[in-house]
Amino acid sequence: MSITWGDVKFEGPYRMTEWDPPRRAAVYAIMMQPDPKNKPRTYRILYFGECSNLSERGFDKSHDKHDCWLDNAGSDSNLYTGIHRMANSTAGQRQEVESALIDRYSPACND
């Protein structure tokens, strides 16, 4: 499965409560389903981020934006993530992709 935001293809979306982050550099997208019963394949973007190692980033309650995600999604079970792997990338390369996505979509939790 995959989901595309702008020109960037993300693996997923994966339900956050069931996801085990891989040990990879990536840009990631945090999403929610606005109407899971009637439109189960529709997602709203909440946050874009980047990191050099997803497995070390911390996507649970320790993430500094978790409260914002939860305020928007309503529950942890309505939080999803997608990842755009960027093997051998620099922080600058990932930040460039992240910034372009933030500029285009203005996610609620990227301030």
Protein Blocks (a to p, Z undefined) as FASTA:
>chain_A
ZZdehjbccedjddfklcccddddddddddddfblmlmmmbccdfbdcddfblklnopaf
klmklmmmmmmnopaklcccdddddehiafklmmmmmmmmmmmnopaklZZ
